[in-house]
Amino acid sequence: MPTAVVSVDRTFYDAVEEAGKTLYIRALKDVPVDVRAALKAANERERNERAKKILSLIVRNVEIADERRMLVCQDTGTPIYWVSLGTRLHVDGALLADALRRGTERATREHPLRSSVCHPITRENPQTNTGYGIPVMHWEFIPDAEYIDILCIPKGSGSENMSFLKMLTPADGVAGIRRFILESVVEAGANPCPPCIIGVGVGGSADACMVLAKRAAVRRLGTHNPDPHLSALEDELLDSVNQLGIGPQGIGGDTTALAVHIEHAYTHITQNPVALNMQCWRGLRAKARMHADGRFEVET
């Protein structure tokens, strides 16, 4: 028997707009609880005194943002939404995407936020944090669900500029993956505002691999890839990255990364794409669950 479908009315998209606005602002003002815990833990175990000072300042930065209800950093990023659609909820994808765009514009205007989005050639800035192709939208599906999960990722340019892709061959093996990740982190240096959350994509095609890396970069800290081979590689890479000595803000120390996450896909027999995408120490993300009646709960 086919599963019953739940339809929404026009007011649902007004609620999506409000959710998009709320999530964009929240992601810029509220550091996720798992990232806060990781920063404090890093500060406690850091042995380099200069690095401990930087980590202490980062923790205090978060506290001041909380106290004054202000942005954690001036970079409002490129707005990205990861939308996971419940298959039992009948929605118009075009209307949903437009509602998130309007929510982004309202957040920029009403907060107000700096507009970080411009034309790639003329550099004209519409002052809305939106434009052709922006916000970036990714779509996934949740089987047999009557809700939508919306994840907002305002991706700062310091970390996004330090993105890397390499088309390895099967002969490069796991050693080739390790070498590429470590070389990329060294090349990135202080630019992505370490300590970072490092997302790694392995497999798929070139474009899919970059998306895997971004998905990995916004995974909750403390989680692992369910594949035991990749889970072990996550731990190994985190240890290796933190032995590089780049440290917080690139001044040296034990803490270059808070986590290394890997997402993967099967790939062609003659290739093995590997991508790297980083989050700065803020770990920018905010998530909400939307219901058919327009209610939404923001994840804490």
N, C-alpha and C positions, 0 to 999 in steps of 0.2 A: 504494500500500500504506500502511495506517495505521502511524504511528510507534509502536514499542514503549513501553510505560509501565512505569516503575519504581515499585513500591509501597514503603512504609515500615512499620515496626512501631511499637509503642507507645513503645519506648525512644527513638525519634526525637524525640518531643515533649519528653522529659526533656532531651535535648541542646539543643533549641530554648530551653527554659527557662534552661539554663546560659548559652547564647549571649546571650539577652536580658539576663541579669544582668551578664555580662561587658561587653557593649557599653554599657549604661547607665553603669556605673562608669567605663569607659574614656573615654567621651565627656566626662565631667565632669573627668577628671584629665589627659588627654593632648591637647594642642592639635595638630591635624593638621599634617603636615610642610609642606604648601603654605602654610598660614596662618602658621606660624613664619617661613618664608622671606619672605613678603610683609610681615610686621611688621618684620623686620630691614632689608629693602630700603627700606621707608618711612622708617625711622629714619635711614638713610644719606643719603637725598635730601631730608629735611625741612629747610627753611630757618629756620623759626621756632624760636627757642631754647627757649621754654617747651614747645612741642609736642615737640621733640626730647627734652626731659626726661621728658615723659609717656610717650613711646614707649619710652625707655630703661627706665622703671619697669615698663612692660607686659612687655617682654622679660625683665626680671629676675624678674617675677612668675611667668612660665612656667618659668624656671630653678629657682626655689625650689620650685614645685610638683613638678618632676621630682625634685629632690634629696630632698625630704621625702615624696614619694609621697602628696601631698595634693591636694585639689580646687583647681582654678585660681580658682574663685569660689564663694561660698556659695550662689548661686542654682542649685538642682538642676533648675529648669525644669519644663515640662510634657512628659512623655515621649511621643514620637511615633516610630512605627516605619513605615518604608517597606519593604514586603515585595515583592520581585520573584520571582515563582514560575516555575520552569522548567516548561514544558508537558509534559515527559515524566516528571515526578515526580508521583505520585498521593498527595496529602496531604489531610487533613481541615482545611479552613480554620478551622473553629470551634475545633478542638483546638490548632491552631497559634497562633491569637490568644490563647487562654487560657494557653498556655505562656509567651508573651511577657509577659502580665500577671503571671503568677507570678514570672517572672524579675525584673520590675520591683520587685515586693514584696520579693523576697529581697535584691536590691541595697540597697534602702532599709533593711531590717532588719539585714542582715549587715555592711554596710560600716562603720558606718551612715551614712545620708544624711538630711538634712533633708527632711521631707515638705512639698512645695510645692502639693499638690493638695487642694482642699476643695469642698464643696457650693456652688453658685453663689448660693444665697439664704441658707441658714442659716450658711454659712461653716464648717460642721463639717468637721474635718480627720481622716480615718481613719488618718493617720500611715503610709500605705503607698505614697504617690505614685500610687495608682490610685483608681478610683471609676467611677461610671456614665459610660460613654463614654470613659474614660481607662484605658490609653494610647490615643491616637489612632492609628488604623491606616489606611494607604494601601496599595492593592494594584495591582501591575503584573504583566506576564507576559513571560517570556523564551522566544521560540519555540525548540522542539527542544532544550531544555536539561534536564539531570538534577540540577539544584541549585537552591538558593534563596539569593538575596542579601537580607540584612537590614541596613537602614540605620537606626541609632538617632539621633534628634535630640531631646535634652532642651532645649526652647525656653525660654530665659529670658524673664521678663516685661518687662524693660526694653525689649528689642527687639520682642517680640511685641505689646506695647501700642502700638507705633508702626507699626501696619499700616493700609493705606489702600486704598480701592477707589473707582473713579469710572467711571460708565457714559458714556463719550464717544460721540460720533456720528462717522460717517465724515467729515463735514465738518471735524471738529477736526484731522484729519490727524496727521502725525508731530509737528508743532509742538505739538498738544494733549497728546500723550504726554509730550514733553519738559517742557512747562510743569507738568503734573501731578506728575511725578517730582520736579522741582526744588522745587516748592512743598511737597511732602510731606516732603522731606528737611529743608527749612528749618523746617517745623512740628515735626518730630521733635527737632531740635536736639541737645542732649547726652543726651537720655533713653535712646537705644538703645546707649550706651557706644561711641561711635565711637573709632577708625575701623571702619566697618561693612562687611559684605558685603551689598550691596543686591540683592535678588531682585525682578525685575519680571515680571509675567504680562501678556500681551496676547492678547485674543481669548477664545473660548469663551463660556461663560455667566458670570454673576456669581460663582457658587460655584466653578466650574472655574477661573476666572481667579485666584482667591485661592490655589488649590492650585498652579497654575503658578508663581505668585510664590514660594511656599514651596519648591517644587522647585528653582527657580533659585537661591535663597539658599543652598542646601546643595551646589551644584555645586562641584567641585574648582576652585580658583583656577588661572588660566592657560588654562582652556577657553573656547570661544566657541560661540555658537549657530551651527549649520551653515548657516543661511540667511544669505547675505552682507549683505542689507539689515539684518537684526537684529544681526549681528556688528558691523557698522559703527556701529550705534546704541549698542551696549554701550560701545564705546570712546569715542564722543562724549559719552555721559551720564557716564561715569567722569570724563572731563576737566572737564565742566561742574560736577559735584558737588564736585570737589576745588577748583574756583575759588570756591566759596561761602565758604570761609574758616572754616567751623565748627571743623574741626580735631579732634585727639584729645581726647576727653572734653569737647569743646565749648569749649576754651580758645583756639581760633584756630590757624591753621596750614594747611599744604598738604594734609594727609591726613585727609579726612573719610570716604573710602571706600577699601577695599582693592581692591574690584572691583564692577562692575555686571554682573549676569547677567540675561538675558532668556530666558524660555520662552514659547512661543506655541501657539495653536490657531486653526483657522479659526472664524469667528463669523458671526452673522446679518448680512445685508446692510444693516440699518438701525442697527447698533450697533457699538461697539468698546470692550469693557471693558478697563480697565487697573488692575492691582493692584500694590501694593508691600509686600514683607515683608523685614525686615532680620534679619541675624545680627549680634550684638555682635562685638567684636574676637576673642573666643575661637573663633569659627567652629565651634561645637559639632556634632560628628558622629562616629560610629564605625560601621564596616561590617564584616560577616562574610559568608562564603560557607558555606552548610550543604550537606552531601552526604547521600545517602540512608542511609548507614551511621551518621550522627550526627556525623561529623567536621565541624569548622568551623575556618576560618582567618580570623583578624582581619586586616583590611587595614591596612598600615602607611603 
